Structure formats: structure tokens, C-alpha cells
Amino acid sequence: MTPSRDIARLIEIMAALRTPITGCPWDLEQSFETIAPYTLEEAYEVADAIAKNDMLDLREELGDLLLQVVYHARMAEEEDHFDFGDVVEGVTKKMIRRHPHVFGDENGEKADHVKGIWERIKAEEKAEKLAERQAHGLSEDKSRFLDEVPTAFPALQEADKLQRKASKVGFDWNDARLVLDKIREETHELDEELSRSTPDKARITDELGDTLFALANLARHLDIDPEEALRRTNRKFRTRFAAIEEHADRNGTTLLAMPLDEMEAAWQAAKQSGDADGR
């Protein structure tokens, strides 16, 4: 079998990998549950290639992510749920329907009208989805208000989405300084747990989680993406730690042999000189 620019070839390859007896033993053992972590990993690698502005890497990672879609669609086809064509038809139908200002009779709608169009269309789609579930003998999806926020999100992103969702019905602080007070309250409770004669790991974990949740809330009130804020700090940490390694190389030593105070001095020197992501 030869490579091709045609998506049909990728579908054929996946079918061959999943064919009993002649297929790949590893691929045949997989399920939706075992493949899901790889799907998330590939999405992150796409984001990483974009962050690095590496177009060759992005091309490869997009292919790996596409493979995940084909993989899940193949397993669904084997169980007679749907196939790859159904996935493509579903998303194209959704895009055409949600953009009547581009593809339909509402051409020329201004941006401030588009949101209203989307809300109306999503309500129609929700009703159709319920009818489809009933036609397949499935129970109504009795989701709660926050169930639209996927639990598979990174925890910090999930916290941000949950808070934004709750804010839509008025469950929110009206001043960022009140959120800052909440953070102080949470860190005080964390300090109390750490000060116990016999610290309870579960309670410490809860208090630390509450503190992180409050910090995500503050970021939202300040209109700052908490993921991006943490990524910036991660990049600074990488840069400054690399400076410690370079210091070790210049002095003919290793990180393991370097005293902590010398590491700290090299860190502070890197911080003072400024790094690529700010001071």
C-alpha cells in the first residue's frame, strides 16, 4: 500500500490495521477508552507546534491528530454506530447551518447579529438531537447546567470554563479584589492544614485545589487566560534554569554537584539580566 493525498487511503490503512488476524495486534487491542489519552496528547502536540511556529512539525502533528479521528470513526463503524463519512457529513452540516450569513439567505449579516443567529440555531440543533436520541431508543440527555464543560479539559482550563459558565446566571464576584480576598482566605486555610501536628494529605490537597480554583477565578476577572499566564511562567522557568545549566558548564561542574546557594545565585543573575519572556 502506497501513501496518498486522498483521505480514503488513510481510512483504508486504518481498516487494514483493525482487520482481525491480518491486522496489527496492538491496534486490534485498542478501544475508545484506551485511544482517548492519545487523542488528547496529539491535540496538545498540535498546540505545541503552533506555539513554536514550526510549520513542518505542525503538518506532522495535524496528521497525527487526523489519524485519531479516523481511528475513533473506524472503531465506531465496527460497532455499527457511524463511520468516517458520517463524521464529515455531520460537521459540514453544522458549519453550513451555523453560518447562514455566509452560506444562506442571511448573507451580509453584521458581526453583532451573528451571535443571535448562533443561539437560535443551537437551540434548533438541541431539539433535533433530542429527537434523534429518541428515534434510536436512547434516553433524554438530562445534563446539568455545568455538564457542557468537558471534564477532560486540563484542570486549570476546566476551572476557567466552569466559572465563566456559572457567571452567566449571576453566580460570580463583582469585584476582582473580592476574589483576591478569597485567595487570601484559601491560603490561610492551607497554612492551617500545613501547621497541624499531623498534616492530613487529603485535606491539604483540597485546600490547595481551592486556592488554585480561586487563582483561576482572579485571572478571569482580570481578563487574563490562566493557561497562558502559567505557560509564560513555565517558559521563564525553562530559560532561567537553562542559565543555571550554562553556569555549571562554564565552571566545569554538574547540576547535581552544584550547591543550592550557587544555583540560586545563577537564577537571580538570569532574572536580573532579563529573559525572553519578560523580567
N, C-alpha and C positions, 0 to 999 in steps of 0.2 A: 504494500500500500504506500502511495506517494503523498507528499504534502500537497496542500491546495489552498487557494484563497476562498474557496467555497465553503460555507458553514456546513453544508451537507457532508463534507468529508470528515469534519470533526465529529459529527453525530454518528457517522459510520464507525469511526475509530472507537468511540465510547461504547457503541453496541458490541463491537468485537471484543473489547476488554471485559465486558459483562456477560459474554456468551458462556454458558456452562461448559465445562470440560476443556474447551479450546481457549478460553479467555485467561486473563491474568488472575491467579489465585488471590492476590491481595485485593484487587478491585472487586472480585466476586464476594469477598467477605464484608464489604462495606455496606453501611446503611445511612439513612438520612442523619441519624444521631452521630455516627462516627465521622461523617464528612463535614458536618456543620462547623466544627472548630477550624478546619482547613479553609472553609469559605470565609470565615471572619479574618483569618490570618492573611489570606490573599487580598482582601479589601484593605487591610492595614498596609500591606506592601505596595499597593497602588498609591495610597496616600503618601507613603514614604518617598516613592519615586517622584511624585508631584512636588513634594517639599524640597527635594534635591534638584528639581528642574532637570532631571535626567530622562530625556525623551526615549532613548534606547531601552532603558530599564522600564519606563512606563509602558512601552509597547509590549514588552515581555510580560509584565505583571498584569496588564489588561487581558492578555491571552490566558494567563493562569486563572484569572477571575472568571472569564468566559467559560473556561473548562468546568468550573464549579457549577455554573448554571446548567450546562449540558449534562453534567453528572447527575444532578438532582432530577432533572427532567427525565433522564433515562430510567432512573430507579422508579419514578412515578409512573412511567409508561409500562414498566414491567409489572406493576401492581394495578394496571388499568385505571389509573386516576386521570392522567393527562399526559401529553407529550410535548416536545420542544416547540412544535408548531402552535400548540395551544398557548404556550407562554408568550410567544411572539405576537400572536393574534390578540391576546389579552392586553398586552402593554401598548400595542399600536392603537387598539380601540380606545384605551384610556387616554392616550396622548391626543388623539384627534378629538375626542369628546370634550376633554378639558381645555381645549384651545379653539373654541368656536370663533374667537376674534382673529384666528389665523386661517383655520380650515373651513369655517362655516359661514353662516349668514350674518354673524356679528362682527364681520371684518371692520377694522378701524376703531374698535373699542379702545378707549384710553386706559392707561395703567390702573387708575383708581377705580375703574369699573370691573377690572379683571377679577379682583378678589371676590366680589359679589357673585360673579359668574361661577367661579370655582366652588363656592359654598353651596350654590344651588345644584350644581352638577354632582358634587359629592353626596348630597342628600338623596339625589335620584339613584346614584350608584349603590348607596347603602340599602335602599329599598329593593333594588334589583338583586343584590347579594343575598338578602333575606329570602326572597322568592326562590332563588336558585338553591339555597340550602334546603328549603322546604321541599323543592322538587326532587332533591336527592335523598330525602328522608332524614336529613340532619336537623338537630335541634337548633333553636334560635340562639344566636351568639349573644348571650346575656352579659356582655362585657361591662365592667365598671368604668367610671369616668377616666381613671388613670391607666386603664388597660391598653390604651392606644400607644403608650410609651413602651417600646420593647425592653424586656428585661435583659436582653443580650447586649445592650449598649455597654460601653465602658462605664464603670460606676459613676465617675465624675460627670460624664455626659448625661447619663440617666438622671442624676440628681438635678441637673440644669433643666432637662426636659420636664421632669415631674413638677418642678417649681413653676415653670412657665405655664404649664397646663393648669395647675391649681390657681394661679394668679388670674386666669380668665374668669373665674367665678368669685373673685374678690378675696380669696384666701391668701393674703400677702401682707408684708410690711409696706408702709407708705413712705418710709424714710430709710436710706441706706445706713444712717447712724444707729437706727434701732437694730439693724442686722449686726452691726459691729458690737453692740451691747450683748446680743445673743451669743456672738463668738466668745466674748469675754466670759459670759456665763458658762458656756460649754468647756472652755479651757480651765476654768476654776473647778468644775466638776471632775474633769480629767485629772487635775492636780490632786484633788481629794482622794481619788481612787489610787493614784500612784503613791500617796502618802500613807496608805493603810499598812499596818504591820504585816499583814499577809495579803498582798495585792491579788485581786481576782481578775484573771486574764479575760474572761468573758465580759465583765463589767468595763474593764479598760477598753476593750475592743468596741463596745457600744458607745462609750463616751468619745473615743477617737472618731468613730463614724459620725456621731452627731456634730463634732467640730468640723469635719470635712464637709458635711452637708451644709452647715451654716456658711462656710467659706465659699462654697459654690453659689449660695444664695446671694452673698455680698457681691460676687463677680457679676451676677445677673443684674443686680441693682445698679452697678457701675457701668453696665453695658460692655462688659469685658467677657470674652469667651474664656471660661476657666481652663479648658483643654489647651488653648493657645498660650495662656499665661504660664501654665505649668510646662509646656513644651519649651517656651523661651528660657525658663529657668533650667530645664534639663540641658538645653544647648549650652548655656553658660557653664553649667557644671562640667559638661564634657570638655569645653575649651580650657577651663581653669585646671581641671585635673590633668589634662594633657600637658599643661605647663609644668605641673609637678613632675611628670614623667620626663620631660625635657631637662628639667633641673637635675634629676637623678642621672640621666645620660651624660650631661656635661661634667658631672662630678664623679663619674665612674662608679656609681652605686646602683642599687635597685630600690624599687618601692618598698619591698619587704624589709630591707636593711635601713631605710630612712626613718629617723626618729619623727614622732608626730609633730614636735615643735618646728622641725625643719620643713615638713610638709605644709604646715600652717603658714610659715613664712613665705614659701613659694606661692601658695594660694593667694595670700594677701598681695604679693608683688604682681601677680597676674590680674588681680582685681583692680589694683591701683592703675595699672597700665591700660586697663580697659580691654574688653574682648569684643568679638564680632557682634554680640547681641546686646551691647549696652554695658553700663557700669553697675 
